[in-house]
Amino acid sequence: MAQDSAQDSAQNQVQDQGKDQTRHHQSDDQVLRFFGGPPLAVMGRLVLLSILVGVILAAIGLDPWNIVESVRQLIVHIWRMGFDVVRWLWRYFLLGAVIVVPIWFLVRLAKAPRGG
């Protein structure tokens, strides 16, 4: 009888450890799902993307310390440009679309389900 209770106790400990490992594994999965990958890799990509976006925003004249005034000035500048901005945007849209759309299409074809 004492041996049975010792075995039951040992089995309960193993089950508890398994549950703890499952909970730990589930929390790791939740972290990965939240970040969309390993946290350090995601943070590294976010840093690089933030720098790229910062360069682009600086190129169009936005100031991170006074963002509201910078956006207002950008809108006023675009308004004063009139239809020249439409031609300017269209030109850059076409230039980017020549690269982006075919790449997007090829990626979609590669990820398409195969078979019947």
Secondary structure, DSSP 8 states (H G I E B T S, - for coil): -HHHHHHHHHHHHHHHHHHHHHHHHHHHHHHHHHHTS-HHHHHHHHHHHHHHHHHHHHHTT--GGGHHHHHHHHHHHHHHHTHHHHHHHHHHHHHHHHHHHHHHHHHHHHHS----
